[in-house]
């Protein structure tokens, strides 16, 4: 049975209420009901998701140290969520900036990406994928480097409301 997609991710956080508020403010995630008696946890669903939940949060307390993943230990680098349009990406960039969470914005040729950190330093990506029928040889070549993302220029090139694609992995037939 091949894996079809990622259904949800789970993060350990210092303060679950703070993290719920952050993901609600940053990405419009909304809490879903918990099993009775489950404390120190939250399950969140993305606005357009049909998953039971997309993100699980489990509180470990203020004494928890920062993750050392990538700094001498192995571990998860980041999660990536897709948005439908470049307009959505621009809106989220503004929210992340207001929250002081935006860590970077990169143009990977076929993917336009924002990088941010939640209050516990967990990194995540929000991205828009260039639709397969709009990918040019130049965009494919740009995957070999990382450029600064200029959302206004990308909106002018692809359209603010153009639905994103299905990802570069589906281009084998192109």
N, C-alpha and C positions, 0 to 999 in steps of 0.2 A: 504494500500500500504506500504509494508515494505521498509525501507531505504536500499539502495544497497551499497553505498559507499559515502565517502566525496568527493565532487566535487572541492571545493576550500576553502581557508581560507582568511580572510581579517585582516590586521594589521594596527593599527595607528602607524605612525613613525614620527620622528622629521624632517627628511630631505629625501624626496622621492628619489632624485637622488643618494644620498649616499647609501640608502637601495637597490635601483636597482643595483648599481655597486657591492654591497656586495653579493647579491644573484646570480648575474651573475658570479662573481669570485668564490664563494664558491660551488655553485651547478649547474652551467651552465644554470640557468633559463634565458629565453630570453623575452624581452618585446613584448607584442602584441599590435596592434593598439588600441587607445582609441577612444571613441566617441568624435566627434568634440566639442570643447569648454570645455572639462573636464580638469581642471587644478589641480595640486597638487596631482595627483593620477597616479598610474601605475598598469598595470596588467601583470603578468609574467606567463610563461608557462615552465614546466619542459621539458627537452629534449625529453623524450620518451612519453610524454603525448598526449592524444587525446582530453583533455578538452579544452574549450575555453580559460580558464586560470586556474592556480592552486593557485596563490597567488595574492591578491589585496593589494595594499599599498596606504594609504591615509595620506598625510602630515598634521600634526597638529602644526608644528613649534618648534623652538628650546626651547621655554619657557616651553614646556610640561614636566611634572614631570615623574619620573619612575613609572612603574606599581607597585602597592602594593599587587598584587595578591599573595596569599600564605604567606604574611607577615602581617596578620591582616585583609585582605579582601579576598573575594572570587574572582575567575577569572580563566582564562585559564592558565594552567601550561606550556604546550608545544605542538607543532605540531610534527608529526612524518611522515617522508617520507621514503619509501622503495627504496632500490637499488637492481639491478638484481643479482650482484655477490659480493663475498668477495673482489675481485680485485677492483671493483668500490668503496666499502666501504673504502679500504685502500687508494685509490687515494683521496677520499674526506677527509679522516683523515689528509692527508698531506696538502691539501689546507687549511683546517680549522686551522691547526697548524700554517701555514705560515701567516694566517690572524689574528692570536692571538685570535681566536674565539672558539677553542676547549676547552670545559669545563670538559669533562670526556668521558670514554669509558668503557662500561659494558657488561658483558656476563650474559645474563638471561637464559642460557640453550638452549632455542629454538629460541632466538632472540639475535643477536649480534648488539650492539647499540653504536653510538657516540652521544654525547650531546654537543651542542654549543649554543652560543648567538650571535645575530645579533648586529649591532652598537647601537641599542636602548635597548639592554638587553632582547629582546624577545628570549625565549629559544626554541630550536627545536632539534629534534632527527632525525638521519639518521640511518636506520637499515637494516639488512639482516636477513631474516627468514629462519631457517633450513627447508629444504623440508620435508614434512610429512613422506616420506618413509625412511628418514635418522635419524629421531628422535628416540633416544634410551630411555629406562627407566631412565637412568642417566640424560639425558638432561631434561626430564620431571621433575625429582626430583630437578634439579638445578634451576627451576623456583621459588623455595621457598627462594632462596638467590640471592645475586648480587655479581658476581665475577668480577675481572679485566679482560677486554677484551685483549687477545693476538691474534691480527689478523694473524700473521705469523703462529701460532699454529693452528688456525681455518682453514687457507688456506691449511695447510698440512693435516688436518683431512677431510675436505669436498671438497677441490679443489678450486683453485682460480676462476675458471670460471663456477662453478656449479650454475645454476639458483636458486634463492631463492624460498621458498615455499609460501603457501597461508595463513599461519598463524595458530596458535594453536587452534583458534576457530573452525577450520575445522576438528580437530582431533576427534570429537565425535564418528565417525565411526571406528576409529583405535582401 
